Amino acid sequence: MTPPKVIKQVAPRKSTAHGVRIVGTVTVVLVVSAKGIPKDVHVSKGLDKELDQSTVEAVEQWQFEPAKKDGKPVAVRVSLDIAFHDM
């Protein structure tokens, strides 16, 4: 089995809640369909409500090369860590 690969990525809006830049990692869980479309995207480990929502909205726009089993596209559940750094 080969895992899915990101082929189009959209960056989340960076939140500055209360004027403070948030640093850390948001973990999202999703299903990458056999067509490479993200489905059922949700946060499993968040940082801030606004930033978490922005991350989900961004990942919903991503496109993937689907996972393959025996050369055929299959749907798989994956977990992604989206890091936010202080710049």
Chimera marker file (.cmm) of the C-alpha trace (Angstrom):
<marker_set name="trace">
<marker id="1" x="0.000" y="0.000" z="0.000" r="1" g="1" b="0" radius="0.5"/>
<marker id="2" x="1.272" y="3.482" z="-0.848" r="1" g="1" b="0" radius="0.5"/>
<marker id="3" x="0.124" y="6.435" z="1.276" r="1" g="1" b="0" radius="0.5"/>
<marker id="4" x="-1.629" y="9.491" z="-0.152" r="1" g="1" b="0" radius="0.5"/>
<marker id="5" x="0.509" y="12.459" z="-1.235" r="1" g="1" b="0" radius="0.5"/>
<marker id="6" x="-0.419" y="16.126" z="-1.055" r="1" g="1" b="0" radius="0.5"/>
<marker id="7" x="-0.515" y="17.637" z="-4.553" r="1" g="1" b="0" radius="0.5"/>
<marker id="8" x="-2.221" y="20.967" z="-3.719" r="1" g="1" b="0" radius="0.5"/>
<marker id="9" x="-1.897" y="22.661" z="-0.365" r="1" g="1" b="0" radius="0.5"/>
<marker id="10" x="-3.716" y="25.743" z="0.959" r="1" g="1" b="0" radius="0.5"/>
<marker id="11" x="-2.204" y="27.518" z="3.971" r="1" g="1" b="0" radius="0.5"/>
<marker id="12" x="-4.443" y="28.298" z="6.962" r="1" g="1" b="0" radius="0.5"/>
<marker id="13" x="-4.966" y="31.934" z="7.911" r="1" g="1" b="0" radius="0.5"/>
<marker id="14" x="-2.578" y="32.758" z="10.705" r="1" g="1" b="0" radius="0.5"/>
<marker id="15" x="-4.473" y="33.890" z="13.734" r="1" g="1" b="0" radius="0.5"/>
<marker id="16" x="-3.362" y="36.582" z="16.107" r="1" g="1" b="0" radius="0.5"/>
<marker id="17" x="-5.875" y="36.061" z="18.875" r="1" g="1" b="0" radius="0.5"/>
<marker id="18" x="-5.856" y="38.964" z="21.283" r="1" g="1" b="0" radius="0.5"/>
<marker id="19" x="-2.816" y="40.385" z="19.454" r="1" g="1" b="0" radius="0.5"/>
<marker id="20" x="-0.684" y="37.351" z="20.344" r="1" g="1" b="0" radius="0.5"/>
<marker id="21" x="0.717" y="35.121" z="17.627" r="1" g="1" b="0" radius="0.5"/>
<marker id="22" x="-0.043" y="31.463" z="18.316" r="1" g="1" b="0" radius="0.5"/>
<marker id="23" x="2.799" y="28.948" z="18.023" r="1" g="1" b="0" radius="0.5"/>
<marker id="24" x="2.407" y="25.175" z="18.071" r="1" g="1" b="0" radius="0.5"/>
<marker id="25" x="0.845" y="22.314" z="16.140" r="1" g="1" b="0" radius="0.5"/>
<marker id="26" x="-2.745" y="21.566" z="15.170" r="1" g="1" b="0" radius="0.5"/>
<marker id="27" x="-3.411" y="17.873" z="14.484" r="1" g="1" b="0" radius="0.5"/>
<marker id="28" x="-6.199" y="17.095" z="12.039" r="1" g="1" b="0" radius="0.5"/>
<marker id="29" x="-7.674" y="13.712" z="11.153" r="1" g="1" b="0" radius="0.5"/>
<marker id="30" x="-9.339" y="13.148" z="7.794" r="1" g="1" b="0" radius="0.5"/>
<marker id="31" x="-10.238" y="10.583" z="5.198" r="1" g="1" b="0" radius="0.5"/>
<marker id="32" x="-8.511" y="10.947" z="1.834" r="1" g="1" b="0" radius="0.5"/>
<marker id="33" x="-11.026" y="9.513" z="-0.650" r="1" g="1" b="0" radius="0.5"/>
<marker id="34" x="-10.117" y="7.241" z="-3.547" r="1" g="1" b="0" radius="0.5"/>
<marker id="35" x="-10.383" y="10.401" z="-5.700" r="1" g="1" b="0" radius="0.5"/>
<marker id="36" x="-7.889" y="12.304" z="-3.512" r="1" g="1" b="0" radius="0.5"/>
<marker id="37" x="-10.493" y="14.542" z="-1.889" r="1" g="1" b="0" radius="0.5"/>
<marker id="38" x="-10.306" y="15.276" z="1.862" r="1" g="1" b="0" radius="0.5"/>
<marker id="39" x="-13.449" y="14.176" z="3.737" r="1" g="1" b="0" radius="0.5"/>
<marker id="40" x="-14.554" y="14.347" z="7.384" r="1" g="1" b="0" radius="0.5"/>
<marker id="41" x="-11.760" y="16.773" z="8.370" r="1" g="1" b="0" radius="0.5"/>
<marker id="42" x="-11.678" y="17.456" z="12.108" r="1" g="1" b="0" radius="0.5"/>
<marker id="43" x="-9.214" y="18.595" z="14.757" r="1" g="1" b="0" radius="0.5"/>
<marker id="44" x="-7.925" y="15.942" z="17.146" r="1" g="1" b="0" radius="0.5"/>
<marker id="45" x="-5.463" y="18.265" z="18.947" r="1" g="1" b="0" radius="0.5"/>
<marker id="46" x="-5.999" y="21.997" z="18.710" r="1" g="1" b="0" radius="0.5"/>
<marker id="47" x="-4.414" y="25.245" z="19.830" r="1" g="1" b="0" radius="0.5"/>
<marker id="48" x="-7.070" y="27.943" z="19.532" r="1" g="1" b="0" radius="0.5"/>
<marker id="49" x="-10.687" y="27.765" z="18.342" r="1" g="1" b="0" radius="0.5"/>
<marker id="50" x="-10.210" y="30.316" z="15.533" r="1" g="1" b="0" radius="0.5"/>
<marker id="51" x="-6.895" y="28.828" z="14.357" r="1" g="1" b="0" radius="0.5"/>
<marker id="52" x="-8.286" y="25.271" z="14.525" r="1" g="1" b="0" radius="0.5"/>
<marker id="53" x="-11.261" y="26.278" z="12.337" r="1" g="1" b="0" radius="0.5"/>
<marker id="54" x="-8.957" y="28.035" z="9.863" r="1" g="1" b="0" radius="0.5"/>
<marker id="55" x="-6.818" y="24.889" z="9.659" r="1" g="1" b="0" radius="0.5"/>
<marker id="56" x="-9.850" y="22.663" z="8.951" r="1" g="1" b="0" radius="0.5"/>
<marker id="57" x="-11.069" y="25.080" z="6.236" r="1" g="1" b="0" radius="0.5"/>
<marker id="58" x="-7.627" y="25.081" z="4.598" r="1" g="1" b="0" radius="0.5"/>
<marker id="59" x="-7.178" y="21.290" z="4.681" r="1" g="1" b="0" radius="0.5"/>
<marker id="60" x="-10.666" y="20.827" z="3.166" r="1" g="1" b="0" radius="0.5"/>
<marker id="61" x="-9.274" y="22.602" z="0.059" r="1" g="1" b="0" radius="0.5"/>
<marker id="62" x="-6.209" y="20.361" z="-0.274" r="1" g="1" b="0" radius="0.5"/>
<marker id="63" x="-5.925" y="17.803" z="-3.052" r="1" g="1" b="0" radius="0.5"/>
<marker id="64" x="-4.158" y="14.478" z="-2.746" r="1" g="1" b="0" radius="0.5"/>
<marker id="65" x="-2.851" y="11.748" z="-4.954" r="1" g="1" b="0" radius="0.5"/>
<marker id="66" x="-4.892" y="8.944" z="-3.361" r="1" g="1" b="0" radius="0.5"/>
<marker id="67" x="-3.432" y="6.007" z="-1.478" r="1" g="1" b="0" radius="0.5"/>
<marker id="68" x="-3.083" y="2.890" z="-3.590" r="1" g="1" b="0" radius="0.5"/>
<marker id="69" x="-3.461" y="-0.760" z="-2.726" r="1" g="1" b="0" radius="0.5"/>
<marker id="70" x="-2.533" y="-3.285" z="-5.406" r="1" g="1" b="0" radius="0.5"/>
<marker id="71" x="-2.261" y="-0.362" z="-7.840" r="1" g="1" b="0" radius="0.5"/>
<marker id="72" x="-5.857" y="0.793" z="-7.249" r="1" g="1" b="0" radius="0.5"/>
<marker id="73" x="-6.873" y="4.030" z="-5.467" r="1" g="1" b="0" radius="0.5"/>
<marker id="74" x="-8.374" y="3.487" z="-2.007" r="1" g="1" b="0" radius="0.5"/>
<marker id="75" x="-9.746" y="5.722" z="0.735" r="1" g="1" b="0" radius="0.5"/>
<marker id="76" x="-7.634" y="5.956" z="3.899" r="1" g="1" b="0" radius="0.5"/>
<marker id="77" x="-7.813" y="7.785" z="7.222" r="1" g="1" b="0" radius="0.5"/>
<marker id="78" x="-4.769" y="9.943" z="7.945" r="1" g="1" b="0" radius="0.5"/>
<marker id="79" x="-3.549" y="12.261" z="10.674" r="1" g="1" b="0" radius="0.5"/>
<marker id="80" x="-1.678" y="15.456" z="9.767" r="1" g="1" b="0" radius="0.5"/>
<marker id="81" x="0.294" y="17.802" z="12.013" r="1" g="1" b="0" radius="0.5"/>
<marker id="82" x="0.104" y="21.425" z="10.834" r="1" g="1" b="0" radius="0.5"/>
<marker id="83" x="2.846" y="23.472" z="12.538" r="1" g="1" b="0" radius="0.5"/>
<marker id="84" x="2.581" y="27.196" z="13.256" r="1" g="1" b="0" radius="0.5"/>
<marker id="85" x="5.878" y="28.952" z="13.905" r="1" g="1" b="0" radius="0.5"/>
<marker id="86" x="6.705" y="32.331" z="15.373" r="1" g="1" b="0" radius="0.5"/>
<marker id="87" x="8.346" y="34.471" z="12.712" r="1" g="1" b="0" radius="0.5"/>
<link id1="1" id2="2" r="1" g="1" b="0" radius="0.2"/>
<link id1="2" id2="3" r="1" g="1" b="0" radius="0.2"/>
<link id1="3" id2="4" r="1" g="1" b="0" radius="0.2"/>
<link id1="4" id2="5" r="1" g="1" b="0" radius="0.2"/>
<link id1="5" id2="6" r="1" g="1" b="0" radius="0.2"/>
<link id1="6" id2="7" r="1" g="1" b="0" radius="0.2"/>
<link id1="7" id2="8" r="1" g="1" b="0" radius="0.2"/>
<link id1="8" id2="9" r="1" g="1" b="0" radius="0.2"/>
<link id1="9" id2="10" r="1" g="1" b="0" radius="0.2"/>
<link id1="10" id2="11" r="1" g="1" b="0" radius="0.2"/>
<link id1="11" id2="12" r="1" g="1" b="0" radius="0.2"/>
<link id1="12" id2="13" r="1" g="1" b="0" radius="0.2"/>
<link id1="13" id2="14" r="1" g="1" b="0" radius="0.2"/>
<link id1="14" id2="15" r="1" g="1" b="0" radius="0.2"/>
<link id1="15" id2="16" r="1" g="1" b="0" radius="0.2"/>
<link id1="16" id2="17" r="1" g="1" b="0" radius="0.2"/>
<link id1="17" id2="18" r="1" g="1" b="0" radius="0.2"/>
<link id1="18" id2="19" r="1" g="1" b="0" radius="0.2"/>
<link id1="19" id2="20" r="1" g="1" b="0" radius="0.2"/>
<link id1="20" id2="21" r="1" g="1" b="0" radius="0.2"/>
<link id1="21" id2="22" r="1" g="1" b="0" radius="0.2"/>
<link id1="22" id2="23" r="1" g="1" b="0" radius="0.2"/>
<link id1="23" id2="24" r="1" g="1" b="0" radius="0.2"/>
<link id1="24" id2="25" r="1" g="1" b="0" radius="0.2"/>
<link id1="25" id2="26" r="1" g="1" b="0" radius="0.2"/>
<link id1="26" id2="27" r="1" g="1" b="0" radius="0.2"/>
<link id1="27" id2="28" r="1" g="1" b="0" radius="0.2"/>
<link id1="28" id2="29" r="1" g="1" b="0" radius="0.2"/>
<link id1="29" id2="30" r="1" g="1" b="0" radius="0.2"/>
<link id1="30" id2="31" r="1" g="1" b="0" radius="0.2"/>
<link id1="31" id2="32" r="1" g="1" b="0" radius="0.2"/>
<link id1="32" id2="33" r="1" g="1" b="0" radius="0.2"/>
<link id1="33" id2="34" r="1" g="1" b="0" radius="0.2"/>
<link id1="34" id2="35" r="1" g="1" b="0" radius="0.2"/>
<link id1="35" id2="36" r="1" g="1" b="0" radius="0.2"/>
<link id1="36" id2="37" r="1" g="1" b="0" radius="0.2"/>
<link id1="37" id2="38" r="1" g="1" b="0" radius="0.2"/>
<link id1="38" id2="39" r="1" g="1" b="0" radius="0.2"/>
<link id1="39" id2="40" r="1" g="1" b="0" radius="0.2"/>
<link id1="40" id2="41" r="1" g="1" b="0" radius="0.2"/>
<link id1="41" id2="42" r="1" g="1" b="0" radius="0.2"/>
<link id1="42" id2="43" r="1" g="1" b="0" radius="0.2"/>
<link id1="43" id2="44" r="1" g="1" b="0" radius="0.2"/>
<link id1="44" id2="45" r="1" g="1" b="0" radius="0.2"/>
<link id1="45" id2="46" r="1" g="1" b="0" radius="0.2"/>
<link id1="46" id2="47" r="1" g="1" b="0" radius="0.2"/>
<link id1="47" id2="48" r="1" g="1" b="0" radius="0.2"/>
<link id1="48" id2="49" r="1" g="1" b="0" radius="0.2"/>
<link id1="49" id2="50" r="1" g="1" b="0" radius="0.2"/>
<link id1="50" id2="51" r="1" g="1" b="0" radius="0.2"/>
<link id1="51" id2="52" r="1" g="1" b="0" radius="0.2"/>
<link id1="52" id2="53" r="1" g="1" b="0" radius="0.2"/>
<link id1="53" id2="54" r="1" g="1" b="0" radius="0.2"/>
<link id1="54" id2="55" r="1" g="1" b="0" radius="0.2"/>
<link id1="55" id2="56" r="1" g="1" b="0" radius="0.2"/>
<link id1="56" id2="57" r="1" g="1" b="0" radius="0.2"/>
<link id1="57" id2="58" r="1" g="1" b="0" radius="0.2"/>
<link id1="58" id2="59" r="1" g="1" b="0" radius="0.2"/>
<link id1="59" id2="60" r="1" g="1" b="0" radius="0.2"/>
<link id1="60" id2="61" r="1" g="1" b="0" radius="0.2"/>
<link id1="61" id2="62" r="1" g="1" b="0" radius="0.2"/>
<link id1="62" id2="63" r="1" g="1" b="0" radius="0.2"/>
<link id1="63" id2="64" r="1" g="1" b="0" radius="0.2"/>
<link id1="64" id2="65" r="1" g="1" b="0" radius="0.2"/>
<link id1="65" id2="66" r="1" g="1" b="0" radius="0.2"/>
<link id1="66" id2="67" r="1" g="1" b="0" radius="0.2"/>
<link id1="67" id2="68" r="1" g="1" b="0" radius="0.2"/>
<link id1="68" id2="69" r="1" g="1" b="0" radius="0.2"/>
<link id1="69" id2="70" r="1" g="1" b="0" radius="0.2"/>
<link id1="70" id2="71" r="1" g="1" b="0" radius="0.2"/>
<link id1="71" id2="72" r="1" g="1" b="0" radius="0.2"/>
<link id1="72" id2="73" r="1" g="1" b="0" radius="0.2"/>
<link id1="73" id2="74" r="1" g="1" b="0" radius="0.2"/>
<link id1="74" id2="75" r="1" g="1" b="0" radius="0.2"/>
<link id1="75" id2="76" r="1" g="1" b="0" radius="0.2"/>
<link id1="76" id2="77" r="1" g="1" b="0" radius="0.2"/>
<link id1="77" id2="78" r="1" g="1" b="0" radius="0.2"/>
<link id1="78" id2="79" r="1" g="1" b="0" radius="0.2"/>
<link id1="79" id2="80" r="1" g="1" b="0" radius="0.2"/>
<link id1="80" id2="81" r="1" g="1" b="0" radius="0.2"/>
<link id1="81" id2="82" r="1" g="1" b="0" radius="0.2"/>
<link id1="82" id2="83" r="1" g="1" b="0" radius="0.2"/>
<link id1="83" id2="84" r="1" g="1" b="0" radius="0.2"/>
<link id1="84" id2="85" r="1" g="1" b="0" radius="0.2"/>
<link id1="85" id2="86" r="1" g="1" b="0" radius="0.2"/>
<link id1="86" id2="87" r="1" g="1" b="0" radius="0.2"/>
</marker_set>
